[in-house]
Amino acid sequence: MEHNSEIKAVVERFKTQLTDFYTGDSWVTDNFSEKVLSIEPGEALKKIQGHNHSIIELVGHIIAWRNFALQKLTGNDDYDVENNSAVDWPAPDDWDVICREFEVCQKNLFTAIENFPVDRWNNTVPGRNYSFIYLITGIIQHDYYHYGQIGSVLAAIKKNA
């Protein structure tokens, strides 16, 4: 029973971290909604010299890996994302659509985490060699890593404006 309470505490931390990242009091800076979803479409699509990806590409990439986690949490064992593929790095061109996709993905991932059975969190993710706990920890780290890149691209856009 002790083990289940520890897992539940980890899951609660995941939910808090995802909420803080998206709309809460992020420890880094403004949360994702305030900083990223308020970006103008022209800024989101702009390619900046010295940066490999535009803001819209970075958000599409974040969504791709969140969707991977969502698929695995909801039982789609065969779903996969190959590194550096078109799924991994999509080339979206509609900022409003990508922002809505992120919002839906946030809600769906949060719900999947809430509903995932406590006794499965230490199980290995199908097709991978790590646990579901490791997967969600990685998703949160991945979000913040690319959020930093988005901030760097946005700063370059504003400097060049």
C-alpha positions as CSV (number, residue, x, y, z in Angstrom):
1,M,0.0,0.0,0.0
2,E,2.9,2.4,0.8
3,H,4.1,2.0,-2.8
4,N,0.8,3.1,-4.2
5,S,0.8,6.2,-2.1
6,E,4.3,7.1,-3.3
7,I,3.2,6.6,-6.9
8,K,0.1,8.7,-6.3
9,A,2.3,11.5,-4.9
10,V,4.5,11.4,-8.0
11,V,1.4,11.5,-10.3
12,E,0.1,14.6,-8.3
13,R,3.5,16.2,-8.9
14,F,3.2,15.5,-12.6
15,K,-0.2,17.1,-12.7
16,T,1.1,20.2,-10.8
17,Q,4.1,20.6,-13.0
18,L,2.0,20.3,-16.2
19,T,-0.5,22.8,-14.9
20,D,2.3,25.2,-13.7
21,F,4.0,25.0,-17.1
22,Y,0.8,25.7,-19.0
23,T,-1.2,28.2,-16.9
24,G,0.3,28.3,-13.4
25,D,3.0,30.0,-11.6
26,S,5.9,28.7,-13.5
27,W,9.2,28.9,-11.6
28,V,11.0,29.9,-14.8
29,T,9.2,33.0,-16.2
30,D,5.7,33.5,-17.6
31,N,3.8,30.3,-18.1
32,F,3.4,28.8,-21.6
33,S,-0.1,30.3,-22.1
34,E,1.0,33.8,-21.3
35,K,4.2,33.8,-23.2
36,V,3.7,31.5,-26.2
37,L,0.0,31.4,-27.0
38,S,0.0,35.2,-27.1
39,I,2.6,35.3,-29.8
40,E,1.5,36.8,-33.1
41,P,1.2,34.4,-36.1
42,G,3.9,36.3,-38.0
43,E,6.3,35.9,-35.1
44,A,5.5,32.2,-34.7
45,L,6.2,31.4,-38.4
46,K,9.4,33.5,-38.6
47,K,12.7,31.7,-39.3
48,I,15.6,33.4,-37.5
49,Q,19.2,33.0,-38.6
50,G,21.2,31.0,-36.1
51,H,18.1,29.0,-34.9
52,N,17.2,25.7,-36.4
53,H,13.4,26.0,-35.9
54,S,10.7,28.6,-35.8
55,I,8.4,28.9,-32.8
56,I,5.6,27.1,-34.6
57,E,7.9,24.2,-35.4
58,L,9.0,24.0,-31.7
59,V,5.5,24.0,-30.5
60,G,4.6,21.3,-33.0
61,H,7.5,19.2,-31.8
62,I,6.4,19.6,-28.2
63,I,2.9,18.5,-29.2
64,A,4.3,15.5,-31.1
65,W,6.0,14.1,-28.0
66,R,3.2,14.9,-25.7
67,N,1.0,13.0,-28.1
68,F,3.4,10.1,-28.0
69,A,3.0,10.0,-24.2
70,L,-0.8,10.3,-24.5
71,Q,-0.9,7.4,-27.0
72,K,1.2,5.2,-24.7
73,L,-0.8,6.1,-21.6
74,T,-4.1,5.3,-23.3
75,G,-3.0,1.9,-24.6
76,N,-1.9,2.6,-28.2
77,D,1.1,0.3,-27.8
78,D,2.0,0.4,-31.5
79,Y,2.2,4.2,-31.7
80,D,5.7,5.5,-32.2
81,V,7.6,8.7,-33.1
82,E,10.9,8.2,-35.0
83,N,13.5,10.8,-34.1
84,N,13.9,13.5,-36.8
85,S,10.9,12.3,-38.7
86,A,8.1,14.4,-40.1
87,V,6.1,13.3,-37.0
88,D,8.9,14.3,-34.6
89,W,9.4,17.7,-36.4
90,P,6.1,18.6,-38.1
91,A,6.0,21.7,-40.4
92,P,2.7,23.3,-39.4
93,D,1.8,26.6,-41.0
94,D,-1.3,27.7,-39.0
95,W,-0.5,29.2,-35.7
96,D,-4.1,29.3,-34.5
97,V,-4.5,25.6,-35.2
98,I,-1.3,24.7,-33.4
99,C,-2.3,26.8,-30.4
100,R,-5.7,24.9,-30.2
101,E,-3.9,21.6,-30.7
102,F,-1.6,22.4,-27.7
103,E,-4.6,23.3,-25.6
104,V,-6.4,20.0,-26.5
105,C,-3.2,18.0,-26.0
106,Q,-2.7,19.6,-22.5
107,K,-6.2,18.6,-21.4
108,N,-6.0,15.1,-22.9
109,L,-2.5,14.4,-21.4
110,F,-3.6,15.7,-18.0
111,T,-6.7,13.4,-18.1
112,A,-4.7,10.4,-19.3
113,I,-2.2,10.9,-16.4
114,E,-5.1,11.2,-13.9
115,N,-6.7,8.0,-15.3
116,F,-3.6,5.9,-15.7
117,P,-3.7,2.9,-13.3
118,V,-1.5,3.4,-10.3
119,D,-0.1,-0.1,-10.5
120,R,1.2,0.5,-14.1
121,W,3.4,3.5,-13.6
122,N,6.5,1.5,-13.1
123,N,5.8,-0.7,-16.1
124,T,7.9,-0.4,-19.2
125,V,6.4,1.8,-22.0
126,P,5.7,-0.5,-25.0
127,G,8.4,-0.3,-27.5
128,R,10.8,1.5,-25.2
129,N,13.1,0.5,-22.3
130,Y,11.9,2.9,-19.7
131,S,8.9,3.3,-17.3
132,F,5.8,5.4,-17.6
133,I,7.2,7.5,-14.7
134,Y,10.4,8.1,-16.7
135,L,8.3,9.0,-19.8
136,I,6.3,11.7,-18.1
137,T,9.3,13.1,-16.3
138,G,11.0,13.3,-19.7
139,I,8.0,15.0,-21.2
140,I,8.0,17.7,-18.6
141,Q,11.8,18.2,-19.0
142,H,11.3,18.3,-22.8
143,D,8.6,20.9,-22.5
144,Y,10.8,23.2,-20.5
145,Y,13.9,22.6,-22.8
146,H,12.0,23.7,-25.9
147,Y,10.2,26.5,-24.0
148,G,13.7,27.9,-23.5
149,Q,14.4,27.6,-27.2
150,I,11.1,29.4,-27.9
151,G,12.1,32.2,-25.6
152,S,15.5,32.5,-27.4
153,V,13.8,32.6,-30.8
154,L,11.3,35.2,-29.6
155,A,14.0,37.4,-28.1
156,A,15.9,37.3,-31.5
157,I,12.7,38.2,-33.3
158,K,12.0,41.2,-31.0
159,K,15.7,42.3,-31.3
160,N,15.5,42.2,-35.1
161,A,12.2,44.0,-35.2
